[in-house]
Amino acid sequence: MSKFGDIFCSIRWGEYSLLALYISVLSGLVVGYQYDPAAPFYSVSTLDMLVPFGEYFRSLHFYSSQFFFLFCVLHVIGTFDAAQNFTRKQWILLTATLPVTILLLFTGYVLRGDSTGYSAGMIAEAILLDLPLIGQPINDLLFSISDNGMKRIYVNHIIGLSILGGWLAWSHVKKYRVPFSRHIILTLGIIIFSIFVAAPFEPDHLGVTYISGPWFFLGLQELLRYFPPMIAGFIIPLTLLVAIALLNKTDRYYRAVLLFIICWLLGYAFLTGIAYMR
């Protein structure tokens, strides 16, 4: 394996991501029992102010989910050099876990029901409805906020997307064993971090002219300033997924595809920085 792969794989990012996922699922059970999709804003407010340790468990669920996604991305980067060790079907399925994971995080962000969460959901719905032919069915399946509020997003967040993501990654994930005793520092780090840093929750603000989405969507949000929704929200992200799916070290185009992926990620990071500074 190259030094590029060693930097990421040797630090057990896959185990870290699974550990964060376990914490996210356990804390999500506590949050889910208190959540009512018919009154999302009231549910989160009640959880924070009235439920014992409610704000803490919401923070633990939020930040463990963020760490899960971050570790997962680092793990995927670390497997680039080993793509040829997977069958084509396995690699494509693993690639498909990325958008599913992003949707899991994004639906959780929307379910907060505050000004930024609700607005982000409506923007996502607008992007989907701009897609010809497939946009309306996908929106009806995933969001449909205008017609059904948070009900469909809630079901997809706790059931649909979770099952789909698990199925896509199972052939890879089943090989991992995550002994908590080997990751006590990371476990305590996530738990303690969530004590001192509350998960974001923003009530409605009158006169707000700019709403920032979740950090992993900031680059896309910036792209929407320069390109139509069809290009910014669908075609450009799709090029990255296709490039990752085609990645194979034994292919003569491997270096070109890898260079495209790196340039894409650097460009997206740059756009994310611009959006963050607004």
N, C-alpha and C positions, 0 to 999 in steps of 0.2 A: 504494500500500500504506500502511496506517496505521502510526502510530508503534509500535503493539503488535507488528506484524509485523516492522518494521525492527529492533527490538531483538534479535530472534532470528535472522532470516534473514540480516542483514548480516554476521554473524560466522561464517558458513559452518558451521553446526552439522552439516549433512548431510555435508560433507567430513570434518569431525572424526570423526563417528561411523563412517564408512567406514574411515578411517585406523586407528582403534582396533580395528575389526573385523579388518582385515588382520593387525595385530599379534597379536590374539587367536587367529586361525586358525593362524598360523605357530608361535606358542608352544604352541598346543594339539596340534599334530602331535608335538612333542617329548614332551609330557605323555602323550598317548594311546598312544605306543609303549611306555611303561613301565607302563601301567595294566592291571590285571586285574580285571574286574568280579566275578569269583568271590571275590576277596579284596580288597575296596576299601580297608579300613583299612590292611592290610599293604602294599598297593601305594603308597598315599600316604606312609606312614611310610618305606618303602624309598626312594621318590623323594626325600624330604627329606634322609635321612641317608646314603644310599649312592651314589646316582647323581650323577656330577659335575655341578654347577650345577643339580641337579634342583629344589631348593627355589626357586632364582631363577626358573627357567622356569615353575614352578607359580604363583609370585607374579605373573610377567609375564602369564600367561594369565588369572589371576583379575582383576587390576586393569584390564587392557586391556578385558576383558569388561564390567566395571562402568562404565568410561568410555564404552564403546560404547553401553550402554543409556542412560546419562545424557545423552549428546549426542543420541541418537536421540529421546528424549522432548522435549528442547529444540527439535529440528528439527521434530517433529510440531506442537508448540505454535506454532512460527513459520509453519507452513503453514495454520493455521486460516483466516487471511484470504484465502488463495488456494485454498480448497477448491472454489470454483466453477469453477476452471480445469481441474479433473479431471472426467472422466465419473463418473457415479454408481458404476459398476462399479469403476473405478480407485480411487476414494476408499474404498469399502468394503473392497477388497483391502488398501489401505494401513492402514486401521484394524485389520484382522485381524492385521497384522504385530506389533502391540503385545502381545497375549496370547502369540503364538508366541515373541517375543523374551523375554518374562518367563519362559516355560516353559524356554527355552534356558538362561537364567541359573539358574533354580531347579534344573533337573536337574543342572547342574554343581555346584551347592551340595550337592545330595544325594549325588552321586557321591563326595564326600570320604569318606563312610563313617564319619565320627567321630560323637560323641554328638549334636551339634546337627544335622548333616546327615541322619543316619539318622532322627532324631526328626521333623525337618521333613518328610521323605518320608512317614513313617507318618501324620502329621497330614493331609497333602495327600490321601493315599489314603483316610483316614477321611471327609474332606469329600466326595470324589467318590462314595464308597459311600453317602453319605446322600442323594444326588440320586436321585429316582425315575426309573426307566426307563433314563435315559441314563448314570447314574453308573457302573454296573458295566462296560458296554462301554468307556467312556472310560478307566476305571482299568486295564482289561485291555490297552488300547492303549498307555497312557503309562507307567504305574507298575508295578502288580502286584508290589510289593515282597514282600508276604507269601508269594507263590507262587514268584517267580522271582528274588528278590534284586535286584541292581543290573543284571542283564543287559538287561532291556527299557529301562531308563532310559538305559543306556550307548548302546544302538543308536539310540534316539531323539535323544540329545544330539548324537552325531557324524554321524548320517545323516538320520533322519526329520524332525526339527524344523528342521535346517539347510536341507534341500532345500525344505521347505514355506515357510520364511521367505524364502528366496531367490526362490522362484516368486512369492510374494505381492508382493514389493517390486521385482521385476525391471523392470517397465515404468517405474518411477520411478528406480531406482538406475542403470540403464544410461545415463542422461543425465549422470551425474557422472564426472568425471575427477579423481583425487586425486594430483597431483604431490607426491612426498615432499619435494622441494626447497623447496616453499612452506610446509611444515609441520614443518620440522626441530626447532623449539623444542618443539612438542607431542610429536613422536616421542621426542626425548631426555628430555622430562619424564616420559613413561610409563615409559621404560626405566630411568631413574635412580630414580624413585619406587619401582619394584619391587625395586631393589637394597636399599634401606634399610627397606622395610616388607614384612615377610613376610606371605604370604596366611594367613588364619586356618586353624587346624587344632587341634581340641580332642579329646584322648583321652577315654575314658570316665571320668566322675566319679561316684563313689558318693554318693548322698544329694542329687543335684541335683533341685530342685523346680521350677525355672523355666528354660526353654530359649528363647533369643531366636532368631527366624528371621532370614533375610537382610533387609537394610534396606528393600528394596522390598516386603516382605511384612509388615512390622511393623504397619502400619495394619490389614491384614486380620486379623492375629493378635489385635489389640486388639478388633476388631469381633466376633470369636468369643466374647469375654467377655460380650457383651450380646445377641447374636442367635444363633439356631440356624444350623448350618453351611449349610443350604440358602439362607438369606437372606444371611449374612455372606460366604460363599465363592463364591456364584454370582449371586444376584439383584442385590446392590448393585454388584459390579464390572461386571455386564452393563449396568446403566443407563448407566455412563460410556461403554462401547463403543458402545451404541446412540446416545447423544447425539453422540459424535464422528462416527459414520457419517452422521447426519442433518444435520450442520453444513453450511450453504450460505449464503453471504453474500447471495445474491439472494432467499432465502426470508424471508418477513415474520417468522418466528419465530426468525431468526438470533440476535438479541440475547438472547432468553430462553434459547435452547439454550446459547449461549456463557456466559451468566451461571451456568447450572446446572453446566457443566463446571468453571468457575473455583471455584464454591462446593464442588463435589465434591472437587477437588484440594486446596483449602485445608482442608477437613474431614479428608481423608485424611492430610494433612501434620500436622495437629493430633493425630490418633490415633497417628500414627507417633512423634511426640514423646513422647506419654504412654507408649507401649510401650517406647521407648528408655530412659526414665527408670526403668523398673521394675528 
